[in-house]
């Protein structure tokens, strides 16, 4: 894979994601492992810049962030990061095609209004797109719907129906179908449960999924 740079736009929470021995989120560690040294990275919805900072420190990426919440932009800039205030639902017209090695949407895509536009723009400006998202088909959420008949509240989906920032309820299986229908290749996938990595039945057992993507035409 090529190199990377990072950007942030919407606000991501990453609630309930299992962590490694040093306290870093497992989805972040997977992304750091995937991104090549010295890459150009755009992190959309970078929040306070936690992931972007990891990439800069450990992989020496040339990173940029886009974030919609001004307070979080200030926090990220305070970490020495290049982060801008912006709304990714408006597109990425300021960036030419192929400008980045990676675009990252970490716990961001389910909050975007213009899902298809965001994905298309991300794949236009980068060779690879990395997406992480919560799995709304996790067994705990299914049981709550079945036996309580209410919108589920779990560690990975900690909001009530009326205050959730998640606009879209997407499962891991939904994302595979979406990728196939929009001619997007899933190069690698990583699934995270409450206690660590999930190896089988991810649509039932994983709380979060992480996907490395590229446009099928680039194969």
C-alpha positions as CSV (number, residue, x, y, z in Angstrom):
1,X,0.0,0.0,0.0
2,X,1.1,3.6,-0.5
3,X,1.9,6.3,2.1
4,X,-0.6,8.5,4.1
5,X,-1.8,11.9,5.4
6,X,-4.7,12.7,7.9
7,X,-7.9,14.9,8.2
8,X,-11.0,15.3,10.4
9,X,-14.6,16.6,9.9
10,X,-17.5,15.2,11.8
11,X,-17.2,14.3,15.5
12,X,-16.6,10.6,16.4
13,X,-16.9,9.0,19.8
14,X,-15.7,5.5,19.4
15,X,-17.6,4.5,22.5
16,X,-17.2,1.0,23.9
17,X,-14.3,0.0,21.6
18,X,-11.9,-2.5,23.2
19,X,-8.4,-1.2,24.0
20,X,-4.9,-2.6,23.9
21,X,-2.5,-3.0,26.8
22,X,-1.4,0.7,26.7
23,X,-5.0,2.0,26.5
24,X,-5.1,2.7,22.7
25,X,-8.3,1.7,20.9
26,X,-7.9,-1.5,18.9
27,X,-9.4,0.0,15.8
28,X,-6.9,2.8,16.0
29,X,-4.0,0.3,16.4
30,X,-5.2,-1.6,13.3
31,X,-5.3,1.7,11.3
32,X,-1.8,2.6,12.5
33,X,-0.6,-0.8,11.4
34,X,-2.2,-0.5,7.9
35,X,-1.0,3.0,7.1
36,X,2.5,3.1,5.5
37,X,5.3,5.1,6.9
38,X,5.4,8.8,5.7
39,X,2.0,8.6,3.9
40,X,-0.2,11.5,3.0
41,X,-3.4,11.1,5.2
42,X,-6.7,13.0,5.3
43,X,-8.7,12.2,8.5
44,X,-12.3,13.2,8.1
45,X,-14.1,13.7,11.4
46,X,-10.9,13.6,13.4
47,X,-12.4,14.9,16.7
48,X,-9.7,15.9,19.1
49,X,-7.0,14.4,16.9
50,X,-6.2,11.3,18.9
51,X,-5.8,8.9,15.9
52,X,-4.1,11.6,13.8
53,X,-1.6,12.2,16.6
54,X,-0.8,8.4,16.7
55,X,-0.2,8.3,13.0
56,X,2.1,11.4,13.1
57,X,4.1,10.1,16.0
58,X,4.4,6.4,15.0
59,X,4.2,6.5,11.2
60,X,5.5,10.0,10.4
61,X,2.5,10.7,8.2
62,X,1.9,14.1,6.6
63,X,-1.5,14.5,8.2
64,X,-4.4,16.9,7.8
65,X,-7.6,16.8,9.8
66,X,-11.1,18.1,9.2
67,X,-13.6,18.5,12.1
68,X,-17.0,20.2,12.4
69,X,-16.9,20.9,16.2
70,X,-14.8,24.0,16.8
71,X,-13.9,23.1,20.3
72,X,-12.4,19.8,19.1
73,X,-10.5,21.6,16.3
74,X,-8.8,23.8,19.0
75,X,-7.9,20.7,21.0
76,X,-6.4,19.0,18.0
77,X,-4.4,22.1,16.9
78,X,-3.1,22.3,20.5
79,X,-1.6,18.8,19.9
80,X,0.5,20.4,17.1
81,X,-1.8,18.9,14.3
82,X,-3.0,20.6,11.1
83,X,-6.7,20.5,11.6
84,X,-9.4,22.6,9.9
85,X,-13.0,23.4,10.7
86,X,-15.3,22.1,8.0
87,X,-18.2,19.9,7.0
88,X,-17.4,16.9,4.8
89,X,-21.1,16.6,3.7
90,X,-20.2,19.6,1.4
91,X,-17.6,17.5,-0.4
92,X,-13.9,17.8,-0.8
93,X,-13.6,20.1,-3.8
94,X,-10.6,21.9,-2.3
95,X,-8.5,18.7,-2.8
96,X,-7.4,17.4,-6.2
97,X,-7.8,13.8,-7.3
98,X,-5.2,11.5,-5.8
99,X,-3.8,14.1,-3.4
100,X,-3.7,11.6,-0.5
101,X,-2.5,8.1,0.0
102,X,-5.3,7.4,2.6
103,X,-8.5,9.1,3.7
104,X,-9.8,8.0,7.1
105,X,-13.4,8.0,8.3
106,X,-13.1,6.7,11.9
107,X,-16.5,6.4,13.5
108,X,-17.7,9.2,11.2
109,X,-19.6,7.7,8.2
110,X,-22.7,6.8,10.1
111,X,-23.0,10.5,11.1
112,X,-22.7,11.8,7.6
113,X,-25.8,13.0,5.8
114,X,-24.4,12.5,2.3
115,X,-23.0,9.0,2.6
116,X,-22.5,8.2,-1.1
117,X,-21.0,11.7,-1.8
118,X,-18.6,11.4,1.1
119,X,-17.4,7.9,0.0
120,X,-17.1,9.0,-3.6
121,X,-15.1,12.1,-2.7
122,X,-12.9,10.2,-0.3
123,X,-12.0,7.6,-3.0
124,X,-11.5,10.4,-5.5
125,X,-8.8,12.2,-3.5
126,X,-7.0,9.1,-2.1
127,X,-5.7,5.7,-3.2
128,X,-7.2,4.0,-0.2
129,X,-10.1,4.8,2.2
130,X,-10.2,3.4,5.7
131,X,-13.7,3.3,7.3
132,X,-14.5,2.2,10.9
133,X,-18.1,2.1,12.1
134,X,-20.4,0.6,14.8
135,X,-22.2,-2.6,14.0
136,X,-26.0,-2.1,14.6
137,X,-26.6,-5.8,14.1
138,X,-24.5,-6.9,17.2
139,X,-26.3,-9.6,19.2
140,X,-26.9,-7.3,22.2
141,X,-28.7,-4.7,20.0
142,X,-30.7,-7.5,18.4
143,X,-31.8,-8.9,21.8
144,X,-32.9,-5.5,23.1
145,X,-35.0,-4.9,19.9
146,X,-36.6,-8.4,20.2
147,X,-37.4,-8.6,23.9
148,X,-37.8,-4.9,24.9
149,X,-39.1,-3.6,21.6
150,X,-37.0,-0.4,22.0
151,X,-34.1,1.3,20.2
152,X,-31.0,-0.5,21.6
153,X,-28.6,1.2,24.0
154,X,-25.2,-0.6,24.2
155,X,-21.6,0.1,25.0
156,X,-20.9,0.7,21.3
157,X,-24.3,2.5,20.8
158,X,-24.6,4.5,24.0
159,X,-27.2,7.0,23.0
160,X,-31.0,7.2,23.3
161,X,-32.9,7.4,20.0
162,X,-33.5,11.1,20.5
163,X,-30.0,12.3,21.2
164,X,-27.8,10.0,19.0
165,X,-25.4,11.6,16.6
166,X,-25.7,8.5,14.3
167,X,-28.0,9.3,11.4
168,X,-27.7,5.9,9.8
169,X,-28.1,2.5,11.4
170,X,-25.6,0.3,9.5
171,X,-24.5,-3.3,10.1
172,X,-21.3,-5.0,8.9
173,X,-23.4,-6.9,6.4
174,X,-25.0,-3.7,5.2
175,X,-21.6,-2.2,4.5
176,X,-20.5,-5.2,2.4
177,X,-23.6,-4.9,0.3
178,X,-23.1,-1.1,0.0
179,X,-19.5,-1.6,-1.2
180,X,-20.5,-4.2,-3.7
181,X,-23.3,-2.1,-5.2
182,X,-21.0,0.9,-5.5
183,X,-18.1,-0.9,-7.1
184,X,-15.8,-0.5,-4.1
185,X,-13.3,-3.3,-3.2
186,X,-12.8,-4.2,0.5
187,X,-9.0,-4.9,0.6
188,X,-8.9,-5.8,4.3
189,X,-11.3,-6.0,7.2
190,X,-10.9,-6.0,11.0
191,X,-13.6,-6.7,13.5
192,X,-13.7,-5.6,17.2
193,X,-15.8,-7.0,20.0
194,X,-16.1,-6.0,23.7
195,X,-13.0,-8.0,24.6
196,X,-10.8,-7.8,21.5
197,X,-10.6,-8.9,17.9
198,X,-13.5,-11.0,16.5
199,X,-12.6,-13.8,14.1
200,X,-15.9,-15.3,13.0
201,X,-19.6,-14.3,12.6
202,X,-18.7,-10.6,12.7
203,X,-22.2,-9.3,11.8
204,X,-23.4,-11.0,15.0
205,X,-20.4,-10.8,17.4
206,X,-18.5,-7.6,16.5
207,X,-19.4,-4.3,17.9
208,X,-17.3,-2.4,15.3
209,X,-15.9,-3.0,11.9
210,X,-12.8,-1.5,10.2
211,X,-12.4,-1.7,6.4
212,X,-9.7,-0.8,4.0
213,X,-11.2,0.2,0.7
214,X,-10.3,1.1,-2.9
215,X,-12.3,1.8,-6.0
216,X,-12.7,-1.3,-8.1
217,X,-11.4,0.5,-11.2
218,X,-8.1,1.0,-9.4
219,X,-7.5,-2.8,-9.2
